[in-house]
Amino acid sequence: MSTPIEFYFDFSSPYGYFMSEKIDAVGEQHGRDVQWRPFLLGAVFKETGGQPLTAVPMKAEYADKDLARTGRFLGLPFQIPSAFPVSSAKAARAFYWLEGQNAVLARNFAKKVFKAYFVEDQDISQVEVLQACAEPLGVNGDELAEAIVTDDVKAVLKNVCAEAIERKVFGSPFVIIDGEPFWGVDRLPQIEVWLAKGGF
Amino acid sequence: MSTPIEFYFDFSSPYGYFMSEKIDAVGEQHGRDVQWRPFLLGAVFKETGGQPLTAVPMKAEYADKDLARTGRFLGLPFQIPSAFPVSSAKAARAFYWLEGQNAVLARNFAKKVFKAYFVEDQDISQVEVLQACAEPLGVNGDELAEAIVTDDVKAVLKNVCAEAIERKVFGSPFVIIDGEPFWGVDRLPQIEVWLAKGGF
């Protein structure tokens, strides 16, 4: 097993959701583990002057169309949530709290959060929604609610965001393979060739 | 022959160059003519607040890597020009002046301009470079130099830019097929499916 694929994403990023549904299978096909790294795009935008898609004239309208079409192209259920974008800080903190216990559990939770937001139109900034994602996985919802407001868990996410800025992860999804950066779900074809050939 | 594919691009856009090397073959495969529409991205950026890639922190460095990689991925010769970006107004005006005479001639000129800039590292903001692109096609270089400073030719380009803004063409390359907008050379796989199925 070679170096893991690093997968940075924001839980409120629709293109991040699309990538989350594809990257594990791509990794498996090429004998690579995938390390999921939720972070806060807002923290990076403060450095880069970046803006959410919905804030850019013309682009916002295009994004609506492109997202719906990309979902169909990739064969994934998708709708733009009623509340969009929302804060994904609590979801990301819950992820890292769970990862401290069990990496597979954390990833299963992440998948449920993405589906809750982009398929079932639930507001993932709400603790109750995160609890409803975690409880079917055997997680105690009260413990989750307590954990995500502790300084320790907050610090983990802060460090990941600082690391993302340090590593110039300026968008979501952002995949790093052996140091090579790939921004956007539309780089999947390049990622597949890269993994197959060990670079090109 | 159905409605033409509309292909908007800026001559100083590297992703526009990549698309210019692919879109005609894709159109031909699906029985569609392609209408080439050079415009000035700078005119649109005034409306959207958009910025050239090189002006955005973190993104600029990524773009260098992504452009080189995308060139290799698509099998196209490419280098980032020494002077980048440059004004493409004269190149675009020369295109429309030639198009007024012969659409095929204009397209052949456009291909030479793209190659001069992104393969041979020539500064396409210089009239001499444009003349050197046009002369092997049987165009009189002196006439070209005179034409591109006339009010008539300037007005054609101004109108195309206004039309691009009106139609929300906010980036390069930007392809419109039967009213459906596709931004970026990375949308080629979606374009191909769209053309094959008549939408999806």
Interface residues (C-beta under 8 A of the other chain):
Chain A: V44 E47 T48 G49 G50 V56 P57 M58 K59 E61 Y62 K65 D66 R69 T70 R72 F73 K168 F170 E180 P181 W183 G184 D186 R187 P189 Q190 V193 F200
Chain B: V44 E47 T48 G49 G50 V56 P57 M58 K59 E61 Y62 K65 D66 R69 T70 R72 F73 K168 F170 E180 P181 W183 G184 D186 R187 P189 Q190 V193 F200
